[in-house]
């Protein structure tokens, strides 16, 4: 087993959701191939016996495992799966310096390292491992499924393609060579400022207070990250955000290039009222185009659901956990 670093892990329950009495919870760590130690919450169904199917969960992009990835993980553990919800490199309780950076490569590797951990866990059947990615980690999950043949089933929930939104802006409104050039020039200038200052400037999390004329999707984020519903002190989106230059490499590294070669099962689910729904629809269309393995691919649109409704269910409890249970039971 690779050597892990000593992390300062919170011992008390500090999640944005109540603790279940149906599962056992503990903290675990594992290391990725860059030597970064990742922190995770492990959820095991009580009174379970034998080797269990397992699921690794991560997301949203800029969130922590104490928010909705932990909710997904705990709920799926209640349904008979051994699960982990982990913090990505450079964020939350996980290691990695400097803090608050992101990388298409390293973040995909984080998911693969989680599969390493589960594959070698004595309680897990290594031939029955799946992953769930939420928001920006939905795109990472699909990218990981295209690379990691050990993964038998993948769910991308309310997904973002982080390379697309960084390169093209929201709704592809800045998809031009000139817009990208100006953005790149600003990021390069910021790099020099950071170097001179000896620290990285934060980009700011979800805006607060909320302007009256804020777009609908900004209000949607505010309602989750800046209220008791989803606020967490370690969440980048709830607080100071990523470093301004944190996502620079996403601009010219599309992550879903080989998604149409995924042979394993994939479920893409999105609220049909989510501002981000175009990411899910397009990712699914690209994944099945020319793919010889389409019978186990599915796009599920949830009527009336917004982007953050699939974080915690929203007021109508719209996360289709029965569907997720059936999907993983069928494909793991």
KAZI-V775361 format. One record per residue. N is the residue number from 1. RES is the residue in one small letter. PHI is phi in whole degrees, 0 to 359 (none if undefined). OMEGA is omega as a letter, one per 30 degrees, with the letter a starting at -180 (* if undefined). Layout:
((N,RES,PHI,OMEGA) (N,RES,PHI,OMEGA))
This chain:
((1,x,none,l) (2,x,297,l) (3,x,287,l) (4,x,257,l) (5,x,278,l) (6,x,279,l) (7,x,251,l) (8,x,270,a) (9,x,260,l) (10,x,292,a) (11,x,269,a) (12,x,280,l) (13,x,286,a) (14,x,232,a) (15,x,274,l) (16,x,270,a) (17,x,223,a) (18,x,289,l) (19,x,284,a) (20,x,275,l) (21,x,267,a) (22,x,260,a) (23,x,226,l) (24,x,266,a) (25,x,240,l) (26,x,206,l) (27,x,262,l) (28,x,223,l) (29,x,226,l) (30,x,207,a) (31,x,239,l) (32,x,267,a) (33,x,286,l) (34,x,266,l) (35,x,81,l) (36,x,272,l) (37,x,273,a) (38,x,254,l) (39,x,257,a) (40,x,215,l) (41,x,261,l) (42,x,257,l) (43,x,240,a) (44,x,235,l) (45,x,300,l) (46,x,294,l) (47,x,64,l) (48,x,283,l) (49,x,226,l) (50,x,75,l) (51,x,286,a) (52,x,254,l) (53,x,292,a) (54,x,227,a) (55,x,221,l) (56,x,258,a) (57,x,233,l) (58,x,208,l) (59,x,119,f) (60,x,289,a) (61,x,288,a) (62,x,100,l) (63,x,259,l) (64,x,231,a) (65,x,293,l) (66,x,280,l) (67,x,260,a) (68,x,287,l) (69,x,296,l) (70,x,293,l) (71,x,298,l) (72,x,301,a) (73,x,296,a) (74,x,296,a) (75,x,295,l) (76,x,290,l) (77,x,292,l) (78,x,301,a) (79,x,261,l) (80,x,107,a) (81,x,257,l) (82,x,279,a) (83,x,226,l) (84,x,228,l) (85,x,244,a) (86,x,237,l) (87,x,273,l) (88,x,294,l) (89,x,308,l) (90,x,74,a) (91,x,223,l) (92,x,57,l) (93,x,270,l) (94,x,285,l) (95,x,277,l) (96,x,110,l) (97,x,233,f) (98,x,287,a) (99,x,287,l) (100,x,64,l) (101,x,255,l) (102,x,224,a) (103,x,207,l) (104,x,304,a) (105,x,287,a) (106,x,296,a) (107,x,289,l) (108,x,294,l) (109,x,300,l) (110,x,303,l) (111,x,297,l) (112,x,295,l) (113,x,294,l) (114,x,296,l) (115,x,293,l) (116,x,304,a) (117,x,300,a) (118,x,294,a) (119,x,299,a) (120,x,259,l) (121,x,282,a) (122,x,297,a) (123,x,270,a) (124,x,252,l) (125,x,277,a) (126,x,294,l) (127,x,267,a) (128,x,226,a) (129,x,240,l) (130,x,231,l) (131,x,222,l) (132,x,232,l) (133,x,242,a) (134,x,245,l) (135,x,59,a) (136,x,301,l) (137,x,279,l) (138,x,294,l) (139,x,297,l) (140,x,298,a) (141,x,295,l) (142,x,296,l) (143,x,298,l) (144,x,294,l) (145,x,298,l) (146,x,285,a) (147,x,250,a) (148,x,253,a) (149,x,285,l) (150,x,284,a) (151,x,281,a) (152,x,262,a) (153,x,204,a) (154,x,226,l) (155,x,243,l) (156,x,250,a) (157,x,254,l) (158,x,43,a) (159,x,284,l) (160,x,246,l) (161,x,263,a) (162,x,294,l) (163,x,289,a) (164,x,293,a) (165,x,290,l) (166,x,289,a) (167,x,278,a) (168,x,247,a) (169,x,77,l) (170,x,295,l) (171,x,59,a) (172,x,59,a) (173,x,287,l) (174,x,240,a) (175,x,276,l) (176,x,208,l) (177,x,300,a) (178,x,294,l) (179,x,298,l) (180,x,295,l) (181,x,299,a) (182,x,296,l) (183,x,294,l) (184,x,297,a) (185,x,298,l) (186,x,295,l) (187,x,293,l) (188,x,294,l) (189,x,295,l) (190,x,294,l) (191,x,303,a) (192,x,293,l) (193,x,298,l) (194,x,299,a) (195,x,296,l) (196,x,293,a) (197,x,278,a) (198,x,74,l) (199,x,203,a) (200,x,260,l) (201,x,285,l) (202,x,278,a) (203,x,278,a) (204,x,91,l) (205,x,277,l) (206,x,297,a) (207,x,298,a) (208,x,203,g) (209,x,291,a) (210,x,277,l) (211,x,296,a) (212,x,298,a) (213,x,264,a) (214,x,298,l) (215,x,300,a) (216,x,305,a) (217,x,291,l) (218,x,290,l) (219,x,298,l) (220,x,299,l) (221,x,296,a) (222,x,301,a) (223,x,298,l) (224,x,268,a) (225,x,282,a) (226,x,250,l) (227,x,235,l) (228,x,300,a) (229,x,302,a) (230,x,218,a) (231,x,298,l) (232,x,217,a) (233,x,296,l) (234,x,264,a) (235,x,284,l) (236,x,297,a) (237,x,292,l) (238,x,282,a) (239,x,230,a) (240,x,276,l) (241,x,80,l) (242,x,288,l) (243,x,301,l) (244,x,306,a) (245,x,268,a) (246,x,300,a) (247,x,249,a) (248,x,303,a) (249,x,289,l) (250,x,291,a) (251,x,293,a) (252,x,229,l) (253,x,227,l) (254,x,302,a) (255,x,266,a) (256,x,252,a) (257,x,303,a) (258,x,248,a) (259,x,296,l) (260,x,280,l) (261,x,252,l) (262,x,289,l) (263,x,266,a) (264,x,282,a) (265,x,286,l) (266,x,222,l) (267,x,243,l) (268,x,257,a) (269,x,235,a) (270,x,210,l) (271,x,285,a) (272,x,284,l) (273,x,257,a) (274,x,287,l) (275,x,300,a) (276,x,269,a) (277,x,301,a) (278,x,297,l) (279,x,297,a) (280,x,294,l) (281,x,299,a) (282,x,290,l) (283,x,297,l) (284,x,295,a) (285,x,300,l) (286,x,291,a) (287,x,291,a) (288,x,267,a) (289,x,292,l) (290,x,75,a) (291,x,275,l) (292,x,280,a) (293,x,237,a) (294,x,255,a) (295,x,296,a) (296,x,254,l) (297,x,248,a) (298,x,211,l) (299,x,250,a) (300,x,244,l) (301,x,257,a) (302,x,258,a) (303,x,301,l) (304,x,79,a) (305,x,273,l) (306,x,272,a) (307,x,300,a) (308,x,280,l) (309,x,300,l) (310,x,272,l) (311,x,284,a) (312,x,227,a) (313,x,100,a) (314,x,64,a) (315,x,292,a) (316,x,261,l) (317,x,54,a) (318,x,272,l) (319,x,295,a) (320,x,276,a) (321,x,296,l) (322,x,298,l) (323,x,295,l) (324,x,296,l) (325,x,300,l) (326,x,296,a) (327,x,298,a) (328,x,286,l) (329,x,298,a) (330,x,288,a) (331,x,253,l) (332,x,258,*))
